[in-house]
C-alpha cells in the first residue's frame, strides 16, 4: 500500500501539513505516518528533559492521532507515528527510505529578507535529499486540496522532462487541469526555440499520450524568473506547482539553489518537488 509521511514538530505549520496529508491519504488510499525527531542538539542547548523525553512527544502524538483519526477514511489503512532520535533531516530521509514512502507532506515556516536565498530549513534539506517526492506547504498558501489545477515547469534540460510520468500520475489521480510553464533563463534566440519545442512536446505528451487536459502553456523569459513564476502561479490559480530537483543524495553537493529556494519561499500554492537522478 502507498504511504504518506508527515514530519511533525507540533508547530502550527506541521499541523497544517497533517491536515493536508490526511486529505491526500484519503484520495490515494494510503497509509499515513507521522514522524517526530528528537534532535540530539537540543540536549546540548539545555532544554528541559521533560520536553525532550520520549514520553512527552508520545502523549502528544497519541492525542493527535485520536483527534484526527475520524478524518482518516482509508479502509484497512494504517494511521500511526514513529519517534526517532538524531539529526532531523537525516532521520526523516532514513524513515522515508525504510518505509518506501510514496510522498512526504512537509510544512515550511518560510523565510524572508537576505535568508531567502540561503539554505537553513529542514524543508529545503528534505527536498535535496528525499528518495521520494516532497510536497512543501505553508498555512499562508492558497489552494484547493482537491488539486484541480496543477502547474508544471519545464526548460531545455532533459531532467525537467523526467518528472513528467510522476506529474501525469498525480494529475490523473486528482483529475487536474495542467498549466505548462516554460522557463528561458537566457535571452538567446536558439534557447527560445528549444524551450518552445520542449513545451510543445510536453503538451503533446500530456494531451495525446496521457489523455490529460492542458489548460494553458506559458513561456517566461528574462530576468527575475522566480518572481515571474510566482506571479504566473497566482494568476493561473494553480493549486500545486511541480518542480524537478536533481537529487545527488548529498546535501552539500546541492547547497546553493537560489532559484529553487526562492520559488519555494515565494509560491502561493504548495510546491511538489520531484527528485531526479542524474
Backbone as numpy.savetxt, mean C-alpha at the origin, in Angstrom:
# Nx Ny Nz CAx CAy CAz Cx Cy Cz
-5.94 -20.33 1.90 -6.79 -19.13 1.90 -5.91 -17.88 1.90
-6.39 -16.81 1.26 -5.67 -15.54 1.27 -5.59 -15.01 2.70
-4.56 -14.17 2.95 -4.43 -13.57 4.27 -4.04 -12.10 4.14
-4.73 -11.26 4.89 -4.40 -9.84 4.99 -3.76 -9.60 6.35
-2.66 -8.86 6.35 -1.96 -8.53 7.58 -2.11 -7.04 7.88
-2.43 -6.73 9.13 -2.56 -5.34 9.57 -1.53 -5.06 10.67
-0.46 -4.31 10.39 0.43 -3.88 11.47 -0.34 -2.95 12.39
-0.25 -3.19 13.69 -1.07 -2.43 14.65 -0.19 -1.89 15.77
-0.39 -0.63 16.12 0.32 -0.05 17.27 -0.64 0.70 18.18
-1.95 0.48 17.97 -3.04 1.05 18.76 -3.25 2.54 18.52
-2.55 3.11 17.54 -2.78 4.51 17.20 -4.06 4.64 16.38
-4.55 5.87 16.26 -5.75 6.11 15.45 -5.52 5.66 14.01
-4.31 5.88 13.52 -3.99 5.53 12.13 -4.05 4.02 11.91
-3.50 3.24 12.84 -3.51 1.79 12.66 -4.92 1.22 12.87
-5.72 1.84 13.72 -7.11 1.40 13.88 -7.89 1.67 12.59
-7.60 2.79 11.94 -8.20 3.09 10.65 -7.81 2.04 9.61
-6.55 1.60 9.65 -6.09 0.54 8.75 -6.84 -0.76 9.03
-7.09 -1.03 10.30 -7.85 -2.23 10.68 -9.25 -2.20 10.07
-9.92 -1.07 10.14 -11.27 -0.96 9.59 -11.26 -1.19 8.08
-10.27 -0.62 7.40 -10.16 -0.81 5.96 -9.81 -2.26 5.63
-8.89 -2.84 6.42 -8.51 -4.23 6.22 -9.67 -5.19 6.41
-10.54 -4.88 7.35 -11.74 -5.71 7.56 -12.61 -5.74 6.30
-12.84 -4.56 5.73 -13.67 -4.48 4.52 -13.05 -5.26 3.38
-11.71 -5.17 3.24 -11.04 -5.87 2.16 -11.01 -7.38 2.40
-10.85 -7.79 3.65 -10.85 -9.22 3.98 -12.20 -9.84 3.63
-13.27 -9.13 3.92 -14.60 -9.62 3.58 -14.76 -9.78 2.08
-14.22 -8.82 1.33 -14.34 -8.88 -0.13 -13.45 -9.98 -0.72
-12.28 -10.18 -0.12 -11.33 -11.18 -0.61 -11.60 -12.58 -0.06
-12.51 -12.67 0.92 -12.72 -13.94 1.66 -11.38 -14.41 2.22
-10.72 -13.50 2.93 -9.36 -13.74 3.42 -9.31 -13.82 4.93
-8.32 -14.56 5.45 -7.99 -14.50 6.86 -7.46 -13.10 7.17
-7.60 -12.70 8.43 -7.14 -11.37 8.83 -6.30 -11.50 10.09
-5.07 -10.99 10.03 -4.17 -11.09 11.18 -3.62 -9.72 11.54
-3.76 -9.35 12.81 -3.13 -8.16 13.35 -1.75 -8.54 13.86
-0.76 -7.69 13.62 0.59 -7.96 14.09 1.09 -6.76 14.89
1.41 -7.03 16.14 1.95 -6.00 17.03 3.41 -6.34 17.33
4.29 -5.36 17.19 5.72 -5.59 17.43 6.16 -4.80 18.65
6.71 -5.51 19.64 7.33 -4.86 20.79 8.76 -4.51 20.39
9.00 -3.23 20.19 10.29 -2.76 19.72 11.30 -2.80 20.84
12.38 -3.53 20.64 13.41 -3.66 21.68 14.02 -2.33 22.07
14.05 -1.38 21.13 14.62 -0.07 21.44 13.83 0.65 22.52
12.54 0.32 22.62 11.72 0.98 23.63 12.21 0.69 25.04
12.74 -0.53 25.25 13.28 -0.86 26.57 14.42 0.07 26.93
15.29 0.33 25.96 16.45 1.17 26.21 16.05 2.61 26.50
14.89 3.01 26.01 14.46 4.39 26.21 13.80 4.59 27.57
13.63 3.52 28.32 13.13 3.64 29.68 11.64 3.68 29.84
10.87 3.16 28.87 9.43 3.12 29.01 9.03 2.16 30.12
7.86 2.36 30.66 7.39 1.53 31.75 7.25 0.08 31.30
7.68 -0.84 32.16 7.62 -2.26 31.82 6.20 -2.73 31.55
5.23 -2.19 32.27 3.84 -2.62 32.08 3.37 -2.31 30.66
3.81 -1.16 30.14 3.40 -0.76 28.79 4.00 -1.69 27.75
5.16 -2.27 28.04 5.86 -3.08 27.06 5.72 -4.58 27.29
5.13 -4.97 28.39 4.97 -6.39 28.65 3.99 -7.00 27.67
4.14 -8.28 27.39 3.28 -8.92 26.40 1.83 -8.98 26.88
1.61 -8.96 28.21 0.25 -9.10 28.71 -0.59 -7.87 28.36
0.01 -6.67 28.44 -0.74 -5.46 28.16 -1.16 -5.36 26.69
-0.24 -5.54 25.71 -0.67 -5.56 24.31 -1.68 -6.67 24.03
-1.49 -7.82 24.65 -2.41 -8.94 24.41 -3.82 -8.59 24.85
-3.96 -7.92 25.99 -5.29 -7.54 26.46 -5.95 -6.56 25.48
-5.15 -5.61 25.00 -5.69 -4.63 24.06 -6.06 -5.31 22.74
-5.24 -6.23 22.29 -5.53 -6.95 21.05 -6.77 -7.83 21.19
-6.91 -8.47 22.35 -8.12 -9.26 22.60 -9.37 -8.38 22.52
-9.26 -7.17 23.07 -10.39 -6.25 23.05 -10.70 -5.82 21.62
-9.64 -5.54 20.83 -9.85 -5.14 19.44 -10.54 -6.24 18.64
-10.13 -7.48 18.86 -10.77 -8.59 18.16 -12.23 -8.71 18.55
-12.50 -8.56 19.85 -13.87 -8.68 20.34 -14.74 -7.56 19.77
-14.21 -6.34 19.72 -14.98 -5.19 19.25 -15.25 -5.24 17.74
-14.36 -5.89 17.00 -14.47 -5.85 15.54 -14.87 -7.18 14.91
-14.98 -8.22 15.69 -15.27 -9.53 15.12 -16.62 -9.56 14.41
-17.58 -8.78 14.91 -18.91 -8.79 14.29 -18.89 -8.17 12.89
-17.79 -7.45 12.55 -17.66 -6.86 11.22 -16.92 -7.78 10.25
-16.50 -8.94 10.74 -15.76 -9.90 9.92 -16.70 -11.03 9.51
-16.97 -11.15 8.20 -18.02 -12.04 7.74 -17.52 -13.24 6.95
-16.24 -13.53 6.97 -15.69 -14.60 6.15 -15.99 -15.96 6.77
-16.72 -16.79 6.05 -17.06 -18.12 6.53 -15.80 -18.96 6.68
-15.62 -19.55 7.85 -14.45 -20.38 8.17 -13.14 -19.58 8.13
-13.24 -18.25 8.13 -12.03 -17.43 8.14 -11.45 -17.27 9.53
-10.19 -16.90 9.61 -9.51 -16.69 10.88 -9.20 -15.21 11.06
-9.62 -14.67 12.20 -9.34 -13.29 12.57 -8.58 -13.35 13.89
-7.26 -13.13 13.85 -6.45 -13.32 15.04 -5.33 -12.28 15.09
-4.40 -12.47 16.03 -3.27 -11.55 16.13 -2.00 -12.31 16.48
-0.88 -11.62 16.26 0.44 -12.16 16.58 1.26 -11.05 17.21
1.97 -11.38 18.30 2.87 -10.43 18.95 4.31 -10.88 18.69
5.13 -9.96 18.20 6.53 -10.26 17.92 7.42 -9.27 18.66
8.69 -9.63 18.82 9.66 -8.78 19.49 10.81 -8.48 18.54
11.24 -7.22 18.49 12.40 -6.88 17.66 12.23 -5.57 16.93
12.98 -5.41 15.84 12.88 -4.21 15.02 11.59 -4.29 14.21
10.82 -3.21 14.23 9.44 -3.25 13.73 9.35 -3.77 12.30
10.03 -3.10 11.37 9.88 -3.49 9.97 10.39 -4.89 9.72
11.51 -5.24 10.31 12.07 -6.58 10.12 11.09 -7.65 10.58
10.47 -7.43 11.71 9.51 -8.42 12.23 8.25 -8.49 11.37
7.80 -7.35 10.88 6.62 -7.34 10.01 6.89 -8.07 8.70
8.05 -7.82 8.12 8.43 -8.49 6.87 8.54 -10.00 7.08
9.17 -10.40 8.19 9.32 -11.83 8.48 7.96 -12.50 8.67
7.04 -11.80 9.34 5.71 -12.38 9.55 4.96 -12.49 8.23
5.10 -11.47 7.37 4.45 -11.52 6.06 4.96 -12.69 5.24
6.26 -12.93 5.29 6.84 -14.07 4.56 6.36 -15.39 5.16
6.39 -15.50 6.48 6.03 -16.74 7.16 4.57 -17.12 6.87
3.70 -16.11 6.84 2.27 -16.35 6.61 1.91 -16.44 5.13
2.88 -16.20 4.25 2.59 -16.10 2.82 1.44 -15.10 2.60
1.61 -13.93 3.19 0.57 -12.90 3.20 0.25 -12.41 1.79
-1.03 -12.21 1.52 -1.49 -11.73 0.22 -1.36 -10.21 0.12
-1.67 -9.51 1.22 -1.70 -8.05 1.20 -1.46 -7.53 2.62
-0.65 -6.48 2.72 -0.47 -5.76 3.98 -1.23 -4.44 3.87
-2.10 -4.17 4.84 -2.80 -2.89 4.90 -2.21 -2.13 6.08
-1.55 -1.02 5.80 -0.76 -0.35 6.83 -1.07 1.13 6.90
-1.30 1.63 8.09 -1.51 3.05 8.28 -0.21 3.81 8.24
-0.26 5.03 7.73 0.91 5.89 7.70 0.55 7.20 8.36
1.40 7.68 9.24 1.13 8.95 9.90 1.41 10.14 8.99
2.21 9.88 7.93 2.52 10.97 7.02 3.53 11.92 7.63
4.20 12.69 6.78 5.19 13.66 7.25 5.02 14.93 6.44
5.70 15.97 6.87 5.58 17.23 6.16 6.90 17.98 6.20
6.96 19.08 5.44 8.15 19.90 5.44 9.35 19.19 4.84
10.53 19.45 5.39 11.76 18.92 4.82 11.81 17.40 4.90
11.13 16.81 5.89 11.17 15.36 6.03 10.33 14.66 4.96
9.60 15.42 4.16 8.75 14.82 3.13 9.58 14.00 2.15
10.82 14.37 1.93 11.68 13.65 1.00 12.74 12.82 1.73
12.48 12.51 2.95 13.43 11.73 3.74 12.75 10.47 4.25
13.51 9.42 4.35 12.96 8.15 4.81 13.01 8.08 6.32
11.92 7.65 6.96 11.95 7.55 8.40 10.80 6.72 8.92
9.78 6.51 8.14 8.60 5.82 8.65 8.68 4.33 8.40
8.04 3.58 9.31 7.96 2.13 9.12 7.16 1.80 7.87
6.20 2.66 7.53 5.39 2.41 6.33 6.28 2.42 5.09
7.19 3.39 4.98 8.05 3.45 3.81 9.01 2.26 3.78
9.56 1.91 4.93 10.45 0.75 4.98 9.71 -0.51 4.55
8.45 -0.61 4.97 7.66 -1.79 4.61 7.45 -1.84 3.10
7.21 -0.69 2.49 7.04 -0.65 1.04 8.28 -1.20 0.35
9.46 -0.81 0.83 10.71 -1.20 0.19 11.03 -2.68 0.36
10.60 -3.28 1.46 11.06 -4.62 1.81 10.00 -5.70 1.76
8.73 -5.33 1.67 7.66 -6.31 1.77 7.70 -7.33 0.62
7.41 -8.61 0.91 7.35 -9.63 -0.13 6.02 -9.63 -0.89
5.07 -8.79 -0.45 3.75 -8.75 -1.08 3.30 -7.30 -1.20
2.24 -7.03 -1.95 1.76 -5.65 -2.07 1.39 -5.05 -0.71
1.62 -3.74 -0.59 1.32 -3.00 0.64 0.37 -1.86 0.30
-0.74 -1.79 1.00 -1.69 -0.70 0.84 -1.47 0.29 1.97
-1.06 1.49 1.61 -0.78 2.54 2.59 -1.97 3.48 2.67
-2.49 3.69 3.88 -3.66 4.55 4.07 -3.45 5.49 5.24
-4.17 6.61 5.22 -4.18 7.56 6.32 -5.61 8.01 6.56
-5.95 8.39 7.79 -7.32 8.84 8.09 -7.75 10.06 7.29
-6.79 10.88 6.81 -7.16 12.08 6.05 -7.41 11.80 4.58
-7.25 10.56 4.15 -7.50 10.22 2.75 -8.99 10.09 2.49
-9.38 10.36 1.25 -10.78 10.29 0.86 -10.96 9.19 -0.17
-11.77 8.18 0.16 -11.96 7.08 -0.78 -13.17 6.25 -0.38
-13.69 5.54 -1.36 -14.75 4.58 -1.16 -14.09 3.22 -1.02
-14.29 2.52 0.13 -13.56 1.27 0.34 -14.06 0.13 -0.54
-14.99 0.44 -1.46 -15.33 -0.55 -2.50 -14.36 -0.44 -3.66
-13.51 0.61 -3.66 -12.43 0.80 -4.64 -12.95 0.68 -6.08
-13.99 1.46 -6.38 -14.60 1.41 -7.71 -13.76 2.13 -8.77
-12.95 3.10 -8.33 -12.11 3.86 -9.27 -10.64 3.66 -8.91
-9.89 3.11 -9.85 -8.50 2.75 -9.59 -7.60 3.42 -10.62
-6.54 4.07 -10.14 -5.56 4.69 -11.02 -4.27 3.87 -11.00
-3.55 3.90 -12.13 -2.29 3.16 -12.22 -1.29 4.02 -12.99
-0.06 4.07 -12.50 0.98 4.83 -13.18 1.81 3.90 -14.06
2.25 4.41 -15.22 3.15 3.68 -16.10 4.18 4.65 -16.66
5.34 4.14 -16.99 6.35 4.96 -17.67 7.08 4.07 -18.68
8.25 4.49 -19.13 8.93 3.74 -20.18 9.65 2.50 -19.66
9.80 2.37 -18.35 10.50 1.22 -17.79 9.63 -0.03 -17.86
10.23 -1.14 -18.26 9.50 -2.39 -18.34 8.93 -2.80 -16.99
9.63 -2.42 -15.93 9.18 -2.81 -14.59 7.80 -2.24 -14.26
7.47 -1.08 -14.85 6.18 -0.48 -14.55 5.04 -1.32 -15.10
5.34 -2.20 -16.08 4.31 -3.07 -16.65 4.22 -4.42 -15.94
5.22 -4.71 -15.12 5.20 -5.99 -14.40 4.08 -6.06 -13.37
3.59 -4.89 -12.96 2.52 -4.88 -11.96 1.14 -5.08 -12.57
1.03 -5.10 -13.90 -0.27 -5.13 -14.55 -1.14 -6.32 -14.15
-0.60 -7.56 -14.08 -1.46 -8.67 -13.67 -2.04 -8.49 -12.27
-1.24 -7.94 -11.34 -1.75 -7.70 -9.99 -2.83 -6.63 -10.01
-2.59 -5.55 -10.76 -3.59 -4.49 -10.87 -4.87 -5.04 -11.49
-4.75 -5.86 -12.53 -5.93 -6.43 -13.18 -6.71 -7.30 -12.21
-6.00 -8.08 -11.39 -6.68 -8.95 -10.42 -7.46 -8.13 -9.39
-6.85 -7.03 -8.91 -7.53 -6.17 -7.94 -8.72 -5.48 -8.60
-8.53 -5.00 -9.82 -9.62 -4.31 -10.53 -10.79 -5.25 -10.78
-10.51 -6.50 -11.12 -11.58 -7.48 -11.33 -12.32 -7.76 -10.03
-11.56 -7.86 -8.95 -12.15 -8.18 -7.65 -13.15 -7.11 -7.23
-12.80 -5.86 -7.46 -13.65 -4.75 -7.01 -14.48 -4.15 -8.14
-14.39 -4.75 -9.34 -15.12 -4.22 -10.50 -14.78 -2.75 -10.70
-13.47 -2.45 -10.68 -13.00 -1.07 -10.74 -12.88 -0.57 -12.17
-13.15 0.72 -12.35 -12.81 1.41 -13.58 -11.38 1.92 -13.44
-10.62 1.86 -14.52 -9.20 2.19 -14.46 -8.88 3.52 -15.13
-8.01 4.28 -14.49 -7.43 5.47 -15.10 -5.94 5.24 -15.24
-5.45 5.26 -16.47 -4.03 5.04 -16.75 -3.33 6.40 -16.76
-2.29 6.53 -15.94 -1.55 7.80 -15.85 -0.11 7.57 -16.30
0.22 8.12 -17.45 1.59 8.01 -17.96 2.47 9.09 -17.37
3.69 8.73 -17.04 4.63 9.68 -16.44 5.83 9.86 -17.36
6.05 11.09 -17.80 7.22 11.41 -18.62 8.14 12.32 -17.81
9.25 11.75 -17.36 10.13 12.46 -16.45 11.06 13.44 -17.16
11.22 13.32 -18.49 12.06 14.25 -19.26 11.24 14.82 -20.41
11.73 15.90 -21.02 11.00 16.55 -22.09 11.34 16.05 -23.48
12.17 15.04 -23.59 12.60 14.57 -24.91 11.42 14.01 -25.70
11.36 14.35 -26.98 10.26 13.88 -27.83 10.28 12.36 -27.99
11.46 11.77 -28.00 11.56 10.31 -28.14 10.95 9.61 -26.92
11.11 10.23 -25.74 10.53 9.67 -24.52 9.02 9.80 -24.56
8.54 10.94 -25.08 7.09 11.14 -25.21 6.47 10.03 -26.06
7.10 9.69 -27.16 6.59 8.65 -28.04 6.57 7.30 -27.34
7.62 7.01 -26.57 7.70 5.73 -25.87 6.65 5.63 -24.76
6.45 6.74 -24.05 5.45 6.72 -22.97 4.05 6.54 -23.54
3.72 7.30 -24.61 2.38 7.18 -25.20 2.16 5.79 -25.78
3.21 5.21 -26.36 3.10 3.85 -26.89 2.83 2.86 -25.76
3.53 3.04 -24.65 3.32 2.18 -23.48 1.90 2.31 -22.95
1.40 3.54 -22.87 0.04 3.78 -22.39 -0.99 3.07 -23.28
-0.77 3.13 -24.59 -1.68 2.46 -25.52 -1.65 0.94 -25.33
-0.45 0.40 -25.11 -0.31 -1.04 -24.88 -1.01 -1.46 -23.60
-0.85 -0.66 -22.55 -1.48 -0.96 -21.26 -3.00 -0.90 -21.39
-3.49 0.12 -22.12 -4.94 0.24 -22.30 -5.50 -0.97 -23.05
-4.79 -1.43 -24.08 -5.26 -2.61 -24.83 -5.24 -3.85 -23.96
-4.21 -3.95 -23.11 -4.11 -5.12 -22.22 -5.31 -5.17 -21.27
-5.63 -4.04 -20.65 -6.74 -4.02 -19.69 -8.08 -4.20 -20.41
-8.29 -3.47 -21.49 -9.60 -3.47 -22.15 -9.84 -4.73 -22.98
-8.87 -5.11 -23.81 -9.07 -6.23 -24.73 -8.73 -7.58 -24.14
-7.59 -7.65 -23.44 -7.15 -8.94 -22.90 -7.87 -9.29 -21.60
-8.01 -8.31 -20.71 -8.58 -8.58 -19.39 -10.05 -8.21 -19.29
-10.60 -7.54 -20.28 -12.02 -7.19 -20.26 -12.40 -6.18 -19.21
-11.48 -5.28 -18.87 -11.73 -4.26 -17.85 -12.10 -2.92 -18.50
-12.72 -2.06 -17.73 -13.13 -0.74 -18.23 -12.04 0.29 -17.96
-11.55 0.91 -19.03 -10.58 2.00 -18.89 -11.34 3.31 -19.03
-11.42 4.04 -17.94 -12.20 5.28 -17.92 -11.47 6.43 -18.58
-10.13 6.47 -18.43 -9.38 7.60 -18.97 -7.91 7.21 -19.06
-7.20 7.94 -19.92 -5.76 7.75 -20.07 -5.13 9.13 -20.12
-4.26 9.44 -19.17 -3.75 10.79 -18.99 -2.22 10.78 -18.96
-1.61 11.69 -19.71 -0.16 11.80 -19.71 0.27 13.02 -18.91
1.19 12.81 -17.96 1.77 13.90 -17.18 3.23 14.05 -17.59
3.65 15.27 -17.80 5.03 15.50 -18.22 5.51 16.83 -17.65
6.83 16.97 -17.59 7.40 18.21 -17.10 7.87 18.10 -15.66
7.92 19.24 -14.99 8.43 19.30 -13.63 7.33 19.00 -12.60
7.76 18.69 -11.39 6.86 18.45 -10.26 5.80 17.40 -10.59
6.26 16.27 -11.11 5.32 15.21 -11.47 4.57 14.68 -10.26
5.22 14.71 -9.09 4.55 14.22 -7.89 3.33 15.07 -7.56
3.47 16.41 -7.71 2.35 17.30 -7.44 1.28 17.15 -8.52
1.71 17.01 -9.78 0.76 16.78 -10.86 -0.03 15.49 -10.64
0.69 14.46 -10.20 0.04 13.17 -9.97 -0.98 13.27 -8.84
-0.62 13.93 -7.75 -1.55 14.09 -6.63 -2.81 14.83 -7.08
-2.64 15.86 -7.91 -3.78 16.62 -8.40 -4.65 15.77 -9.32
-4.00 14.99 -10.19 -4.73 14.13 -11.13 -5.51 13.05 -10.39
-4.91 12.49 -9.35 -5.59 11.49 -8.54 -6.87 12.08 -7.94
-6.75 13.30 -7.43 -7.91 13.96 -6.82 -8.98 14.26 -7.86
-8.56 14.77 -9.03 -9.52 15.14 -10.06 -10.24 13.92 -10.65
-9.53 12.79 -10.73 -10.14 11.58 -11.28 -10.97 10.83 -10.24
-10.96 11.33 -9.00 -11.70 10.74 -7.89 -11.31 9.27 -7.68
-10.01 9.01 -7.81 -9.51 7.66 -7.61 -9.66 7.23 -6.16
-10.05 5.99 -5.95 -10.14 5.42 -4.60 -8.85 4.72 -4.21
-7.97 4.48 -5.20 -6.71 3.80 -4.94 -5.77 4.06 -6.13
-4.48 4.24 -5.85 -3.48 4.45 -6.89 -2.44 3.34 -6.77
-2.17 2.64 -7.86 -1.22 1.53 -7.87 0.12 1.97 -8.43
1.18 1.74 -7.66 2.55 2.06 -8.06 3.39 0.81 -7.99
4.43 0.74 -8.83 5.38 -0.37 -8.71 6.59 0.08 -7.91
7.15 -0.83 -7.14 8.34 -0.55 -6.32 9.37 -1.62 -6.63
10.54 -1.21 -7.11 11.61 -2.17 -7.36 12.14 -2.63 -6.00
11.81 -3.84 -5.64 12.13 -4.37 -4.32 13.38 -5.23 -4.40
14.50 -4.68 -3.93 15.75 -5.43 -3.94 15.87 -6.33 -2.72
15.04 -6.09 -1.71 15.14 -6.87 -0.48 16.08 -6.25 0.53
16.72 -5.12 0.16 17.65 -4.45 1.08 17.22 -2.99 1.21
16.89 -2.59 2.41 16.37 -1.24 2.63 17.39 -0.17 2.23
18.69 -0.37 2.58 19.69 0.63 2.27 19.87 0.80 0.77
19.64 -0.27 0.02 19.76 -0.17 -1.44 18.62 0.64 -2.03
17.54 0.79 -1.30 16.35 1.50 -1.77 16.17 2.82 -1.03
17.26 3.38 -0.54 17.14 4.40 0.48 16.55 5.72 0.01
16.91 6.16 -1.17 16.45 7.48 -1.58 15.50 7.36 -2.76
14.22 7.52 -2.48 13.18 7.46 -3.50 12.32 8.71 -3.37
12.85 9.88 -3.72 12.10 11.13 -3.48 10.71 11.12 -4.10
10.59 10.64 -5.35 9.29 10.67 -6.03 8.30 9.77 -5.31
8.71 8.55 -4.99 7.83 7.61 -4.31 7.40 8.13 -2.96
8.35 8.64 -2.18 8.03 9.16 -0.85 7.02 10.29 -0.95
7.25 11.20 -1.90 6.36 12.34 -2.05 4.96 11.91 -2.46
4.87 10.94 -3.38 3.55 10.46 -3.81 2.79 9.85 -2.64
3.47 9.02 -1.85 2.83 8.38 -0.70 2.34 9.44 0.28
3.12 10.48 0.48 2.76 11.50 1.45 1.69 12.46 0.96
1.65 12.71 -0.35 0.72 13.71 -0.89 -0.58 13.13 -1.41
-0.60 11.84 -1.69 -1.80 11.24 -2.27 -2.99 11.38 -1.32
-4.14 11.74 -1.90 -5.37 11.85 -1.13 -6.20 10.58 -1.17
-5.64 9.53 -1.77 -6.29 8.21 -1.74 -5.24 7.17 -1.39
-5.66 5.98 -0.96 -4.69 4.93 -0.59 -3.74 4.60 -1.74
-2.51 4.26 -1.37 -1.47 3.92 -2.33 -1.18 2.42 -2.23
-1.36 1.71 -3.35 -1.05 0.29 -3.40 0.34 0.13 -4.02
1.32 -0.20 -3.20 2.69 -0.38 -3.65 2.92 -1.85 -3.97
3.23 -2.15 -5.23 3.38 -3.52 -5.69 4.87 -3.80 -5.91
5.46 -4.75 -5.15 6.89 -5.02 -5.29 7.22 -5.68 -6.63
8.28 -5.19 -7.25 8.76 -5.72 -8.52 10.20 -6.13 -8.34
10.52 -7.36 -8.69 11.90 -7.84 -8.61 12.61 -7.57 -9.93
13.82 -7.03 -9.84 14.59 -6.79 -11.05 15.35 -8.05 -11.43
